[in-house]
Amino acid sequence: MASLEVRVPFRPSRRRLAAIVITSSVTAAAALPAGSGPAWTLDQSGRTYTYTLTLSSTLTQATLLDVLFDPRHVAVFSKSAGRLVVLKEDGPVNEVRFDTRRLIFKCATTFRRTLVREAGAIDIEMTDFKAGWGKLAPHAQSSRARYAVTDRGTHREIVYRQEVETDRPVSGYSLRVLRKSMGEFAQDLDEYLRRSDLVRHEGEAPPRS
């Protein structure tokens, strides 16, 4: 997580002191877990933001990797990201597109997802981004993410980390929408991994609708 370094004069003016307090509060709020649900953080540094989500599960590492990689599972627990379209499936690599629409904002984002089973990980890279909102909101220029599943003995720890660079800092309404989407995704994934049918049927895909 990026740290905030603030150098304060011995006798700061009231205006400067207020600015420091506000800046520190915003940074701290962005770095705290959101609400009482799954633990996630959003850290911003200029035009780059990093989203980190940490979950735990009693499912096996193999099952978790299957669930997190299979597009049929992903389509269910990633509904907050939009409608998923599978473009390509080739063994440990697949390519998917998320078609997202929120009010007047819509975009299509394509990701290449690679399963690295021996490392207990899934690497995700954005390969295309098309937005239909012009200059009304920031545009993603690059995105890299990774699921890392670690066996802790009594449970498995899942850490999802995504780093995104945009053409300008995310703020205002765009930041509120982003945080809302991140909270929804964290909640949806946490609930999905607790499904009783995943425990009974290790790694099987959910029925097609």
N, C-alpha and C positions, 0 to 999 in steps of 0.2 A: 504494500500500500504506500502511496506517495505521502510524505509528511509535509506539513505546512510550517515554514520557518518564518517567524515574524520578529523583526528587530524593533523594539519600542524604545524611544528616547526616555531619559530619566523622568522628564516631566511632559508627557504627551498632552496635546490639546484635547479638549472634549470631543471635537469633531474627529480627530485621528483615532482616539480611543474607541469611539462608537463604531468607526469603520472596521477596526481590528476585531471588535467583539462580534460584529455581524458576519465578517468573513470567516472567523473561526467557527461560528455557530453553523454556517452553511456547510463548511467542509466537514465538521463533525457529524452533522445530520446525514450527509451523503455516505459516510463511512460506517454508520450504525446499521444493524440488522433492521429490516423493515417489518414493523408490526410484531405480532406474536407468532407468526408462522415460521416457515423454514428460514434458516440464517443466510441472508445474502447481503452483499455490499455493492455499492456503486462508487467508484473512485474516478474523479475527473482531473485531467491535467491538460489544459489548453484544448486542442481539438481531438484529444484521445480520451476515451473512457474505458474503464475496465469493470466488468461485471463478474462477481465471484459468488457462486452458490455452493453451499456445503450441505449434504444430506447423509443420512445413514440408513442402512437396510440390512435385513437378515437374509436376503436372497444371496445366492452364490455369486461370485465374481463373474463366472461364465454366463449366468442368466442375466445379470445386470448389463453386461456388454451386449448381449443379444438384444435385449429390450431397448437399450439406448441407441443401437445401431439400425435395427430393422425399421424401414420407413413406415410400415403399418402400425408399429407402436408409436413412432415419432409423430405421426399424423394426429394421434389421439392426445398425447400429453403436450403437444405444441400448438394447440388451437389458438392460443393468444397471439402467436406469430403469424397467423393467417392460414389459408388453405394450402395444404401441401400437395405438390405434383411431383411424381417420381419421373425423372428424365432418363435415368440409366442405373442399372444394377449389374455389377460385375464382381462377384465374390466379395472380397474385403473392401470394395470401393463402391460407393453409390453417389449419384448426383441428384439433388432435389431442388425444387423451386418453391418458395413461399410467396403466395399472392396475398398481399395485405391491404386491407381497406379500413380506414378509420375516418368517419365523416367525409370530408372532401379530399383526404389524403389517401393515396394508394401507391403501392410500389410492388415490384417483383424482384426477389433476391434469390440468386442461385448459389448453392453450396456444394462443394466436393467434400465427401465424408469418407474417411479412411479408418478402418478398424485395425488396430495394432494389438492383437490379442495378447502376445507375449509380454507387452508392456502394460497391459491392463488399461488401455487407453483408446480413445477415438479422437482423431484429429479432424478439424473442420476448417475449411478455407472458403471464403466468399470468392466466387469467380465472376459474378456479374450482378449489377445493381441498376435497376431502372425505376425512376421515381416520376410521378405525375403531378408534383406540386411546385415545380419551378423553384423560385427562390424563397418560398414561404417557410421552408424548414430546412435544416441541414441535410446533406446527402452523405451517405456512407461511401468512403473511398477505399477502405480495406477492412477486413474482419478476419481474425483468426481465433479459433476456440479449441478447447480440449476438454473431454471428459476423462478424468483419471479415477479409476476404481481401485481401492486399496483394501486388502484383507486385514482387518484389525483383530482377527481371532473371534471375538464374540459378535462382530458385525462387520459390514463392509462400509467403507467411507467413500462417498461419491463427491468429487469436487469438479464443478463445471466453471471454467474460466474463459471469458471472451473479451478480447481487446479489439476495439473498433476505433478507426480514425475517420473523422468527418471533415467536410470542407470548411466548417467553422464550428466553434463551440456550441454544444447543445445547451439551451437555456430556456427559461420561460415555459410556455405551453408545451413545447417539444420535450423539455425535460420532465414535465409532469406526466405526459403520455408515456415516455420511456420508462419512468419508474413504475407506473401503473402496469405496463406490460411485463416488466421484470418480476414484479410481485405476483402477478397472475401465473406466469410461467413457473415460478418457484413452487407455488401452491399446487398447481396442476401436476407437476412432476412428482412432488412429494406424495400426493394422494394416489397417483397412478402406481407408484412403486409399492404401495401398501395393499394393492388389490389382492384379494384372496385367491383369485384364479391364477395369478402369477406364481403364487406359492405352490398351488396344486399342479400346475402345468409349466414346469420350468422352461422358460424361453419361447413358449408357443405364441404365435401372433394372435391377436384378438380376431374374432369373426369379422369378415368383411360386411360392411353395411350395404 
